[in-house]
Amino acid sequence: MFLAFRPAPKGENDTTDDSRKPGRGRNHQYRPQITNSQLALVYYTILIHALGLIFPVRLCWAIRSTIKDLKFAQIRKVTLRRPTSKAHFRTIERGLGYEDSITSDCSESEIELATESSFTTDSEYEDELLVHAIILPNYKEEMETLRETLEGLASHQLARSSYEIYLAMEDGEAGAAAKARALIKEFSKLFRVIDFTLHPQGIAGEAQGKSSNLCWAARYINGKYTDEKSKQNTIVTIMDSDSHLSSKHFSLINSLHRAYPETADTTMYVPPIVFDRNAHLVPRLVRVADILWAGAGLSGHYRTSSICPPTSVYSLPLCLIDLAGGWDAGDTAIGEDLHMYIKCFFALNGNLTTRSVFSPASHTNVHSSGNGIRGFFEDLNARYKQAMRHMWGALDSGFVLKSITQLWRAKRVNDKGLPCPPSPYVLLIPDRNSIHWTNTFKLLHRMFEAHFLPIHLTLLLVVSGLYTLFTPEAQIPRLLLQTLNLTGYVRLLSALNLIYFFFLYESYHALCVSSRQVEMSRTGLSNQSFSYRSWRKTGLDFCLFPVAGVLFGSLPASIALVCQFWTTKLVYRVSKKPTRGDLAMA
């Protein structure tokens, strides 16, 4: 390898004057000239460390912005100012149904907070009822976990008039139908609609798990609403079985949907997430790993962000789902939230509108039932399996590259003036030939950042450390040595930014848990679990972020990428989440 470079021995007939050679080292040894491979290493090292610095800087910027917006939402009514520039729209005929969907685009993403006086909307939107079709995809989840989630939703003011609950079950789970029927009987009078779907076994190309259950439920909902207007006024929300959403979450989506009628049909609504239920009960490594996972989602929630992939919870209108072709249910769509985001992104030619919903989604950390040392390692093992499932989503990076190729080819066809196929579905969108290449490049960067950057940084750190340890300094080319020294300072700066993020996370976590506790007390659900942070107990979490990052980031990502050379299948294993009873006994 080029890292093991050694200078050739000086021959007896070499009459070159050493005193005139550049780069003279200590003890009268001379630095060798840098090779082409080492020069490539210099450029590669600088690039990777620059990308490694961009993420924590953006993360700190995003969490500061999110904290400010959350505080604003608590003390005042959050309203939105409509864009000043008007987009030029025209109608295109669209296919009705997933199989006939084609690509389009819309105006650029924009997130703006304003005072109530600056908010305007059309009266027709104010009078229309927005239906929230909430899908709870689950597979071998505890009955108590689902009941707790449904109780939280049933406490919302809009539950009886606007919430349609769909329990997306798997036929391969023993007793799934009976479990769903029991929950429907218990909560039938508390929602506008509560129903369940049962994904059948043995469908070719579909794997058991969350994505296939979700896909099956979405098809059922799509069959209920067939006309254009109902699709536009039906907001589909996807949430994990252990997620807790505030009533403000859906009120904010209603306001956002009505405030931007021009892009309402092409918008995805994404909340930040927080682990604030049992974080104080899990090992520190698991807690730090989940903070970093929440931070990955938070990094897209800043004011000027145009790329904000969802993490577990997101909402989008049914007409956008129809346009994107619905959810995929194959092995390559195990990370259904990111996969669906990518589908919508390219269905709109890179012009998907994403808007932050400043009402965080509450989650629980994975937790085993073991105690002591045994419980400690069981928790680590459960979190590692969850991390492997997350990192298996690296398949979506290939999906992005494939989609870009298809988008480029489709543009060449459109440039030739070929007409769109006629269909009965009409959607207002901008010129279909307008591809947002800037957003596409940003998405590529985020894919690399999520699935490959941790591996590259870890390998560079290890290899460069070994190289400088076993290679005398005088035998390292000057430019390479300067690069290694420079990147050391860059890593230090990145680490300081991540420590600053942990400092900011204390305020973010406290804000989230206090607002959730107030709402739970108001609705009579004060028996929920709340996890508080304090400097005495959790203040040193930041010390373990390098270990947690490697153990639950770089390591499973590396193993996933290697395994995907042979297979794209991953057996879906449900991560155990503690129930209300488990937390009460802890």
RATANOR-V375737 format. One record per residue. N is the residue number from 1. RES is the residue in one letter. SS is DSSP state (helix for helix, strand for strand, loop for the rest). OMEGA is omega as a letter, one per 30 degrees, with the letter a starting at -180 (* if undefined). D_FIRST is the distance of its C-alpha to the first C-alpha in Angstrom with 1 decimal. Layout:
# RATANOR-V375737
N/RES/SS/OMEGA/D_FIRST + N/RES/SS/OMEGA/D_FIRST
This chain:
# RATANOR-V375737
1/M/loop/a/0.0 + 2/F/helix/l/3.8 + 3/L/helix/a/5.4 + 4/A/helix/a/5.7 + 5/F/loop/l/7.6 + 6/R/loop/l/10.9 + 7/P/loop/l/14.0 + 8/A/loop/l/15.6 + 9/P/loop/a/18.8 + 10/K/loop/a/22.0 + 11/G/loop/a/24.2 + 12/E/loop/a/27.9 + 13/N/loop/l/29.0 + 14/D/loop/a/27.1 + 15/T/loop/a/30.1 + 16/T/loop/l/28.5 + 17/D/loop/a/30.2 + 18/D/helix/a/27.7 + 19/S/helix/a/30.2 + 20/R/helix/l/29.8 + 21/K/loop/l/26.0 + 22/P/loop/l/25.1 + 23/G/loop/a/23.3 + 24/R/strand/a/24.8 + 25/G/loop/l/23.5 + 26/R/helix/l/25.5 + 27/N/helix/l/26.8 + 28/H/helix/l/26.7 + 29/Q/loop/a/22.9 + 30/Y/strand/a/21.5 + 31/R/loop/l/18.6 + 32/P/loop/l/16.3 + 33/Q/loop/a/16.5 + 34/I/loop/l/14.2 + 35/T/loop/l/12.0 + 36/N/helix/l/12.6 + 37/S/helix/l/9.3 + 38/Q/helix/l/10.0 + 39/L/helix/l/13.5 + 40/A/helix/l/12.9 + 41/L/helix/l/11.4 + 42/V/helix/a/14.6 + 43/Y/helix/a/16.8 + 44/Y/helix/a/15.4 + 45/T/helix/l/15.8 + 46/I/helix/a/19.2 + 47/L/helix/a/20.3 + 48/I/helix/a/19.5 + 49/H/helix/l/21.2 + 50/A/helix/l/24.1 + 51/L/helix/l/24.6 + 52/G/helix/l/24.4 + 53/L/helix/a/27.2 + 54/I/helix/a/29.3 + 55/F/helix/a/29.9 + 56/P/helix/l/31.6 + 57/V/helix/l/33.5 + 58/R/helix/l/34.8 + 59/L/helix/l/35.6 + 60/C/helix/l/37.7 + 61/W/helix/a/39.4 + 62/A/helix/a/40.2 + 63/I/helix/l/41.5 + 64/R/helix/l/43.7 + 65/S/helix/a/45.1 + 66/T/helix/l/45.6 + 67/I/helix/l/47.5 + 68/K/helix/a/49.7 + 69/D/helix/l/50.5 + 70/L/helix/l/51.2 + 71/K/helix/l/53.7 + 72/F/helix/a/55.2 + 73/A/helix/a/55.7 + 74/Q/helix/a/57.4 + 75/I/helix/a/60.0 + 76/R/loop/l/60.8 + 77/K/loop/a/60.9 + 78/V/loop/l/57.6 + 79/T/strand/a/58.4 + 80/L/loop/l/56.5 + 81/R/loop/a/57.2 + 82/R/loop/a/56.9 + 83/P/loop/a/54.8 + 84/T/loop/a/56.6 + 85/S/loop/a/55.3 + 86/K/loop/l/56.7 + 87/A/loop/l/54.6 + 88/H/loop/a/56.2 + 89/F/loop/l/56.5 + 90/R/strand/a/57.6 + 91/T/strand/l/58.2 + 92/I/strand/l/56.1 + 93/E/strand/a/57.1 + 94/R/strand/l/54.9 + 95/G/loop/l/54.6 + 96/L/loop/a/56.1 + 97/G/loop/a/53.8 + 98/Y/loop/a/50.2 + 99/E/loop/a/49.8 + 100/D/loop/a/51.3 + 101/S/loop/l/49.4 + 102/I/loop/a/47.7 + 103/T/loop/l/45.9 + 104/S/loop/l/47.5 + 105/D/loop/a/46.9 + 106/C/loop/a/48.7 + 107/S/loop/a/48.9 + 108/E/loop/a/46.1 + 109/S/loop/l/45.7 + 110/E/loop/l/47.7 + 111/I/loop/a/48.6 + 112/E/loop/l/51.5 + 113/L/loop/a/53.7 + 114/A/strand/l/57.2 + 115/T/loop/a/60.6 + 116/E/helix/a/63.1 + 117/S/helix/a/65.1 + 118/S/helix/a/62.3 + 119/F/loop/l/61.9 + 120/T/loop/l/63.5 + 121/T/loop/l/63.6 + 122/D/loop/a/65.6 + 123/S/helix/a/68.5 + 124/E/helix/l/67.7 + 125/Y/helix/a/64.5 + 126/E/helix/a/66.3 + 127/D/helix/a/68.7 + 128/E/loop/l/66.3 + 129/L/loop/l/65.2 + 130/L/loop/l/61.5 + 131/V/strand/l/60.7 + 132/H/strand/l/57.7 + 133/A/strand/a/56.4 + 134/I/strand/a/54.2 + 135/I/strand/l/52.0 + 136/L/strand/l/51.0 + 137/P/strand/a/48.5 + 138/N/loop/a/48.2 + 139/Y/loop/a/47.3 + 140/K/loop/l/48.6 + 141/E/loop/l/49.4 + 142/E/loop/l/52.1 + 143/M/helix/a/55.6 + 144/E/helix/l/56.0 + 145/T/helix/l/52.8 + 146/L/helix/a/54.2 + 147/R/helix/a/57.6 + 148/E/helix/l/56.4 + 149/T/helix/l/54.6 + 150/L/helix/l/57.7 + 151/E/helix/l/60.0 + 152/G/helix/l/58.0 + 153/L/helix/a/58.3 + 154/A/helix/a/62.0 + 155/S/loop/a/62.8 + 156/H/loop/a/62.0 + 157/Q/loop/a/65.0 + 158/L/loop/a/63.8 + 159/A/helix/a/63.1 + 160/R/helix/a/66.4 + 161/S/helix/a/66.6 + 162/S/helix/a/63.1 + 163/Y/strand/l/60.7 + 164/E/strand/a/60.1 + 165/I/strand/l/58.0 + 166/Y/strand/l/56.1 + 167/L/strand/a/54.7 + 168/A/strand/a/51.9 + 169/M/strand/l/52.0 + 170/E/strand/a/50.3 + 171/D/loop/l/52.6 + 172/G/loop/l/50.1 + 173/E/loop/a/51.0 + 174/A/loop/l/54.0 + 175/G/loop/a/56.9 + 176/A/helix/a/55.2 + 177/A/helix/l/58.4 + 178/A/helix/l/60.6 + 179/K/helix/l/58.5 + 180/A/helix/a/58.7 + 181/R/helix/l/62.4 + 182/A/helix/l/63.1 + 183/L/helix/l/61.3 + 184/I/helix/l/63.1 + 185/K/helix/a/66.4 + 186/E/helix/a/65.7 + 187/F/helix/a/64.5 + 188/S/loop/a/66.4 + 189/K/loop/a/68.9 + 190/L/loop/a/66.3 + 191/F/loop/l/64.4 + 192/R/loop/l/65.4 + 193/V/strand/l/63.7 + 194/I/strand/a/61.7 + 195/D/strand/l/60.5 + 196/F/strand/l/57.8 + 197/T/strand/a/55.8 + 198/L/strand/l/54.4 + 199/H/strand/a/51.3 + 200/P/loop/l/52.0 + 201/Q/loop/l/49.8 + 202/G/loop/l/48.5 + 203/I/loop/a/47.9 + 204/A/loop/l/45.3 + 205/G/loop/l/42.2 + 206/E/loop/a/43.1 + 207/A/loop/l/41.7 + 208/Q/loop/l/43.6 + 209/G/loop/a/42.9 + 210/K/helix/a/43.6 + 211/S/helix/a/42.7 + 212/S/helix/l/44.9 + 213/N/helix/l/47.8 + 214/L/helix/l/47.5 + 215/C/helix/a/47.4 + 216/W/helix/l/50.5 + 217/A/helix/l/52.4 + 218/A/helix/l/51.6 + 219/R/helix/l/53.0 + 220/Y/helix/l/56.2 + 221/I/helix/a/56.6 + 222/N/helix/l/56.0 + 223/G/helix/l/58.8 + 224/K/helix/a/61.2 + 225/Y/loop/a/60.8 + 226/T/loop/a/61.1 + 227/D/loop/a/62.7 + 228/E/helix/a/60.8 + 229/K/helix/a/62.5 + 230/S/helix/l/61.8 + 231/K/helix/a/58.1 + 232/Q/helix/a/58.0 + 233/N/loop/l/59.8 + 234/T/strand/l/57.9 + 235/I/strand/a/54.9 + 236/V/strand/l/52.6 + 237/T/strand/l/50.9 + 238/I/strand/l/48.2 + 239/M/loop/l/47.8 + 240/D/loop/a/46.5 + 241/S/loop/a/49.1 + 242/D/loop/a/48.7 + 243/S/loop/l/48.7 + 244/H/strand/l/51.6 + 245/L/loop/l/52.7 + 246/S/loop/l/55.3 + 247/S/helix/l/58.3 + 248/K/helix/a/57.2 + 249/H/helix/a/54.1 + 250/F/helix/l/56.3 + 251/S/helix/l/58.7 + 252/L/helix/l/55.9 + 253/I/helix/l/54.7 + 254/N/helix/a/58.3 + 255/S/helix/l/58.5 + 256/L/helix/a/55.2 + 257/H/helix/a/56.2 + 258/R/helix/a/59.6 + 259/A/helix/a/58.4 + 260/Y/loop/a/56.1 + 261/P/loop/a/58.1 + 262/E/loop/a/56.2 + 263/T/loop/a/52.9 + 264/A/helix/a/54.3 + 265/D/helix/a/53.5 + 266/T/helix/a/49.8 + 267/T/strand/l/48.9 + 268/M/strand/a/46.8 + 269/Y/strand/a/47.9 + 270/V/strand/l/45.3 + 271/P/strand/l/46.1 + 272/P/strand/l/43.8 + 273/I/strand/l/43.5 + 274/V/strand/l/44.1 + 275/F/strand/a/43.9 + 276/D/loop/a/47.3 + 277/R/loop/a/49.0 + 278/N/loop/a/47.4 + 279/A/helix/a/44.5 + 280/H/helix/a/46.3 + 281/L/helix/a/46.4 + 282/V/loop/l/42.7 + 283/P/loop/a/40.0 + 284/R/helix/l/38.5 + 285/L/helix/l/35.0 + 286/V/helix/l/36.7 + 287/R/helix/a/38.7 + 288/V/helix/l/35.8 + 289/A/helix/a/33.8 + 290/D/helix/l/36.9 + 291/I/helix/l/37.4 + 292/L/helix/l/33.9 + 293/W/helix/l/34.7 + 294/A/helix/l/38.0 + 295/G/helix/l/36.3 + 296/A/helix/l/34.1 + 297/G/helix/a/37.4 + 298/L/helix/a/39.1 + 299/S/loop/l/36.5 + 300/G/loop/a/38.2 + 301/H/loop/l/41.7 + 302/Y/loop/a/42.4 + 303/R/loop/a/45.1 + 304/T/loop/a/43.3 + 305/S/loop/l/40.8 + 306/S/loop/l/40.8 + 307/I/loop/a/38.1 + 308/C/loop/l/39.2 + 309/P/loop/a/38.1 + 310/P/loop/l/40.4 + 311/T/loop/l/39.7 + 312/S/loop/a/42.0 + 313/V/loop/l/45.2 + 314/Y/strand/a/46.1 + 315/S/strand/l/49.1 + 316/L/strand/a/49.7 + 317/P/strand/a/52.8 + 318/L/helix/l/53.6 + 319/C/helix/l/53.7 + 320/L/helix/l/50.0 + 321/I/helix/l/49.1 + 322/D/helix/a/51.2 + 323/L/helix/a/49.5 + 324/A/helix/l/45.9 + 325/G/loop/l/46.9 + 326/G/loop/a/47.0 + 327/W/loop/l/44.4 + 328/D/loop/a/42.1 + 329/A/loop/a/42.4 + 330/G/loop/a/39.4 + 331/D/helix/a/36.3 + 332/T/helix/a/34.4 + 333/A/helix/a/36.9 + 334/I/loop/l/36.6 + 335/G/loop/a/36.2 + 336/E/helix/a/39.5 + 337/D/helix/l/40.0 + 338/L/helix/a/36.8 + 339/H/helix/l/37.2 + 340/M/helix/l/40.8 + 341/Y/helix/a/40.0 + 342/I/helix/l/37.6 + 343/K/helix/l/40.3 + 344/C/helix/a/42.9 + 345/F/helix/a/40.6 + 346/F/helix/l/40.1 + 347/A/helix/l/43.6 + 348/L/loop/l/44.6 + 349/N/loop/l/42.2 + 350/G/loop/a/40.3 + 351/N/loop/l/43.5 + 352/L/loop/l/43.9 + 353/T/strand/l/46.0 + 354/T/strand/a/44.9 + 355/R/strand/l/47.3 + 356/S/strand/l/46.8 + 357/V/strand/a/49.5 + 358/F/strand/l/50.0 + 359/S/strand/a/51.1 + 360/P/strand/l/48.2 + 361/A/strand/a/47.8 + 362/S/strand/a/48.0 + 363/H/strand/l/45.8 + 364/T/loop/l/45.4 + 365/N/loop/l/42.4 + 366/V/strand/a/41.6 + 367/H/loop/l/43.5 + 368/S/loop/l/44.3 + 369/S/loop/a/47.6 + 370/G/loop/l/46.4 + 371/N/loop/l/47.3 + 372/G/helix/a/45.8 + 373/I/helix/l/42.4 + 374/R/helix/l/42.6 + 375/G/helix/l/43.3 + 376/F/helix/a/40.4 + 377/F/helix/l/37.8 + 378/E/helix/l/39.6 + 379/D/helix/l/39.4 + 380/L/helix/l/35.6 + 381/N/helix/l/35.3 + 382/A/helix/l/37.5 + 383/R/helix/l/35.6 + 384/Y/helix/l/32.2 + 385/K/helix/l/33.8 + 386/Q/helix/l/35.1 + 387/A/helix/l/31.7 + 388/M/helix/l/30.2 + 389/R/helix/l/33.1 + 390/H/helix/a/32.4 + 391/M/helix/l/28.7 + 392/W/helix/l/29.5 + 393/G/helix/l/30.9 + 394/A/helix/l/27.5 + 395/L/helix/l/29.1 + 396/D/helix/l/31.2 + 397/S/helix/l/28.2 + 398/G/helix/l/28.3 + 399/F/helix/l/32.0 + 400/V/helix/l/31.9 + 401/L/helix/l/29.8 + 402/K/helix/a/32.2 + 403/S/helix/l/35.2 + 404/I/helix/l/34.0 + 405/T/helix/l/33.8 + 406/Q/helix/l/37.3 + 407/L/helix/a/38.6 + 408/W/helix/l/37.5 + 409/R/helix/l/39.1 + 410/A/helix/l/42.2 + 411/K/helix/l/42.5 + 412/R/helix/l/42.6 + 413/V/helix/a/45.3 + 414/N/helix/l/47.2 + 415/D/helix/l/47.0 + 416/K/loop/l/48.9 + 417/G/loop/l/51.7 + 418/L/loop/a/51.8 + 419/P/loop/l/54.1 + 420/C/loop/l/53.2 + 421/P/loop/a/54.8 + 422/P/loop/l/58.1 + 423/S/loop/a/58.5 + 424/P/loop/a/60.9 + 425/Y/strand/a/58.5 + 426/V/strand/l/58.6 + 427/L/strand/l/56.2 + 428/L/strand/l/56.3 + 429/I/strand/l/53.0 + 430/P/loop/a/51.9 + 431/D/loop/a/51.0 + 432/R/loop/a/48.6 + 433/N/loop/a/46.7 + 434/S/loop/l/45.5 + 435/I/loop/a/41.9 + 436/H/loop/a/40.5 + 437/W/helix/l/37.1 + 438/T/helix/l/36.6 + 439/N/helix/l/37.1 + 440/T/helix/l/34.9 + 441/F/helix/l/32.0 + 442/K/helix/l/32.8 + 443/L/helix/l/32.8 + 444/L/helix/l/29.3 + 445/H/helix/a/28.2 + 446/R/helix/l/29.9 + 447/M/helix/l/28.4 + 448/F/helix/a/24.8 + 449/E/helix/a/26.1 + 450/A/helix/a/27.6 + 451/H/helix/a/25.2 + 452/F/loop/a/21.6 + 453/L/helix/l/21.7 + 454/P/helix/l/22.0 + 455/I/helix/a/18.9 + 456/H/helix/l/16.8 + 457/L/helix/l/18.5 + 458/T/helix/l/18.0 + 459/L/helix/l/14.3 + 460/L/helix/l/13.9 + 461/L/helix/a/16.4 + 462/V/helix/a/14.8 + 463/V/helix/l/11.2 + 464/S/helix/l/12.7 + 465/G/helix/l/15.2 + 466/L/helix/a/13.1 + 467/Y/helix/a/11.0 + 468/T/helix/l/14.5 + 469/L/helix/a/16.0 + 470/F/helix/l/14.1 + 471/T/loop/l/13.4 + 472/P/loop/a/16.8 + 473/E/helix/a/18.0 + 474/A/helix/a/18.9 + 475/Q/helix/l/15.4 + 476/I/loop/l/14.3 + 477/P/loop/a/15.4 + 478/R/helix/a/18.7 + 479/L/helix/l/18.1 + 480/L/helix/l/15.0 + 481/L/helix/l/17.1 + 482/Q/helix/l/20.0 + 483/T/helix/l/18.3 + 484/L/helix/l/17.2 + 485/N/helix/a/20.8 + 486/L/helix/a/22.4 + 487/T/helix/l/20.8 + 488/G/helix/l/22.0 + 489/Y/helix/l/25.4 + 490/V/helix/l/25.0 + 491/R/helix/l/24.2 + 492/L/helix/l/27.3 + 493/L/helix/l/29.4 + 494/S/helix/l/28.3 + 495/A/helix/l/29.3 + 496/L/helix/l/32.6 + 497/N/helix/l/33.4 + 498/L/helix/l/32.8 + 499/I/helix/l/35.1 + 500/Y/helix/l/37.6 + 501/F/helix/l/37.4 + 502/F/helix/l/38.4 + 503/F/helix/l/41.2 + 504/L/helix/a/42.4 + 505/Y/helix/l/42.1 + 506/E/helix/l/44.8 + 507/S/helix/l/47.3 + 508/Y/helix/a/46.1 + 509/H/helix/a/46.5 + 510/A/helix/l/49.9 + 511/L/helix/a/51.1 + 512/C/helix/a/50.2 + 513/V/helix/l/51.7 + 514/S/helix/l/54.9 + 515/S/helix/l/55.6 + 516/R/helix/l/55.1 + 517/Q/helix/l/57.3 + 518/V/helix/a/60.0 + 519/E/helix/l/60.0 + 520/M/helix/l/60.0 + 521/S/helix/a/62.9 + 522/R/helix/a/64.8 + 523/T/loop/l/64.5 + 524/G/loop/l/65.4 + 525/L/loop/a/61.9 + 526/S/loop/l/61.4 + 527/N/loop/l/60.4 + 528/Q/loop/l/56.8 + 529/S/loop/l/54.1 + 530/F/loop/a/52.7 + 531/S/loop/a/49.7 + 532/Y/loop/l/50.1 + 533/R/loop/l/47.5 + 534/S/loop/a/48.3 + 535/W/helix/a/46.5 + 536/R/helix/a/47.6 + 537/K/helix/a/46.1 + 538/T/helix/a/43.3 + 539/G/loop/a/42.7 + 540/L/loop/l/39.5 + 541/D/helix/a/37.8 + 542/F/helix/a/35.4 + 543/C/helix/a/33.9 + 544/L/helix/a/32.4 + 545/F/helix/l/30.9 + 546/P/helix/l/27.2 + 547/V/helix/l/27.8 + 548/A/helix/l/29.8 + 549/G/helix/l/27.3 + 550/V/helix/a/24.5 + 551/L/helix/a/26.9 + 552/F/helix/l/28.7 + 553/G/helix/a/26.4 + 554/S/helix/a/22.6 + 555/L/helix/l/22.9 + 556/P/helix/l/25.5 + 557/A/helix/l/23.9 + 558/S/helix/a/20.6 + 559/I/helix/l/22.7 + 560/A/helix/a/25.0 + 561/L/helix/l/22.4 + 562/V/helix/a/20.9 + 563/C/helix/a/24.5 + 564/Q/loop/l/25.5 + 565/F/loop/a/23.5 + 566/W/loop/a/26.3 + 567/T/loop/l/29.3 + 568/T/loop/a/30.8 + 569/K/loop/l/33.5 + 570/L/loop/l/33.8 + 571/V/loop/a/36.9 + 572/Y/loop/l/38.8 + 573/R/loop/a/39.6 + 574/V/loop/l/42.1 + 575/S/loop/a/41.2 + 576/K/loop/l/44.3 + 577/K/strand/a/46.0 + 578/P/loop/l/48.8 + 579/T/loop/l/52.4 + 580/R/helix/l/55.1 + 581/G/helix/l/56.6 + 582/D/helix/a/53.3 + 583/L/helix/l/52.9 + 584/A/helix/a/56.6 + 585/M/helix/a/56.2 + 586/A/loop/*/53.0
